[in-house]
Amino acid sequence: MLINHNDIPQVSQDFMNNTHSEEVDIINRIFDEILLYEKGESSVDKVDTLYQEWVKHTEEHFSREEVEMLDAEFPAFNMHKQAHDQALVQMDEVFNAWKKDSDIKILKGYFIEAVPQWLMAHISSMDAMTANFLGGGMMMHRF
């Protein structure tokens, strides 16, 4: 297991916490599959399928948050969306590098060095602030 569910920061919106939990389940499944692939016990197709499932889930995750932010007229929408867009670009770049070289170290390094850190930081900052705003727990001034 790469990410322990108990380590996921909780925010004030249940829909976000539930989505983050689902995201961690997918990330952990991919990482387990990467380890199996390294031992010759999995296939490129299995890794690819799980990775693409993660990308789809993440796109839906981000889209739902973005709709909620727009509906609530969240003042930091552009900044939060930019973080989402950058994460999706990086996910795509890593996948393309993996597909080009079939080097599992590319994926393993990304999952160990980048994914958990980005997720935890994003939830603790952007998502926490957004959840508080959506729940009425934080007032933000509009400029």
C-alpha positions in Angstrom: 0.0 0.0 0.0 1.4 3.3 -1.0 -1.1 5.6 0.8 -2.8 4.8 4.0 -6.4 6.0 4.2 -5.8 7.2 7.7 -3.2 9.6 6.3 -5.6 11.4 4.0 -6.5 14.9 5.3 -10.2 15.3 5.8 -12.0 18.4 4.6 -15.4 19.8 5.5 -17.3 18.4 2.5 -18.1 14.7 2.5 -18.4 14.4 -1.3 -14.7 15.5 -1.5 -13.6 13.1 1.3 -15.4 10.2 -0.4 -13.8 11.1 -3.8 -10.3 11.3 -2.2 -10.8 7.9 -0.6 -11.8 6.4 -4.0 -8.8 8.1 -5.6 -6.5 6.6 -3.0 -8.0 3.1 -3.6 -7.2 3.4 -7.3 -3.7 4.8 -6.7 -2.9 1.9 -4.3 -4.2 -0.6 -6.9 -2.0 0.9 -9.6 1.0 0.8 -7.3 0.4 -2.8 -6.3 0.2 -3.6 -10.0 3.5 -1.8 -10.7 5.1 -4.0 -8.0 3.6 -7.1 -9.6 4.8 -6.0 -13.0 8.3 -5.6 -11.7 8.3 -9.2 -10.5 6.9 -10.4 -13.9 3.5 -11.1 -12.4 1.5 -8.6 -14.3 1.1 -7.2 -17.9 1.5 -3.8 -19.6 -2.2 -4.0 -20.4 -3.2 -4.4 -16.8 -1.0 -1.5 -15.7 -2.4 0.6 -18.6 -6.0 -0.2 -17.8 -5.6 0.8 -14.1 -3.7 4.0 -15.0 -6.4 5.0 -17.5 -9.1 4.3 -14.9 -7.2 6.6 -12.6 -7.0 9.3 -15.2 -10.8 9.0 -15.9 -11.6 9.1 -12.2 -9.3 12.1 -11.6 -10.9 14.0 -14.5 -14.3 13.4 -13.1 -13.1 14.2 -9.6 -11.7 17.6 -10.7 -14.7 18.3 -12.9 -17.1 17.9 -10.0 -15.0 20.2 -7.8 -14.8 22.7 -10.5 -18.6 22.7 -11.1 -19.1 23.2 -7.3 -16.6 26.0 -7.2 -18.2 27.8 -10.2 -21.7 27.4 -8.8 -20.5 28.9 -5.5 -18.5 31.7 -7.2 -15.4 30.6 -5.4 -12.9 33.4 -5.7 -9.9 31.2 -6.0 -11.4 29.1 -8.8 -8.7 29.9 -11.4 -5.9 29.0 -9.0 -7.5 25.7 -8.0 -8.4 24.8 -11.6 -4.8 25.5 -12.7 -3.5 23.0 -10.1 -5.9 20.4 -11.4 -4.9 21.1 -15.0 -1.2 20.8 -14.1 -1.8 17.5 -12.4 -3.6 16.1 -15.4 -0.9 17.2 -17.7 1.7 15.5 -15.5 -0.4 12.3 -15.4 -0.5 12.3 -19.2 3.2 13.1 -19.6 4.2 10.2 -17.2 1.8 7.8 -19.0 3.2 8.8 -22.4 6.8 8.3 -21.2 5.8 4.8 -19.8 4.2 3.9 -23.1 7.2 5.1 -25.1 9.8 3.2 -23.1 7.9 0.5 -21.2 10.1 1.3 -18.3 8.3 0.6 -15.1 10.7 2.7 -13.1 9.1 5.8 -14.7 5.7 4.9 -13.2 7.2 3.6 -9.9 9.2 6.8 -9.4 6.2 9.0 -10.1 4.0 7.1 -7.7 6.6 7.1 -4.9 8.0 10.5 -5.4 5.2 12.7 -6.7 1.7 11.3 -6.3 1.3 11.0 -2.5 3.0 14.3 -1.9 0.9 16.2 -4.4 -2.3 14.6 -3.3 -1.7 15.3 0.4 -0.6 18.9 -0.2 -3.5 19.6 -2.6 -6.1 18.3 -0.2 -4.6 20.1 2.8 -4.5 23.4 1.0 -6.6 23.9 -2.1 -9.3 21.4 -1.2 -9.5 22.4 2.4 -10.0 26.0 1.5 -12.5 25.1 -1.2 -14.5 22.8 1.1 -14.6 25.5 3.8 -15.9 28.0 1.3 -18.5 25.6 -0.1 -19.7 24.8 3.4 -19.9 28.4 4.5 -17.2 27.9 7.0 -14.9 30.5 5.5 -15.5 34.0 4.2 -13.3 35.1 1.3 -13.2 38.7 0.1 -13.8 39.3 -3.5 -11.6 41.9 -5.1 
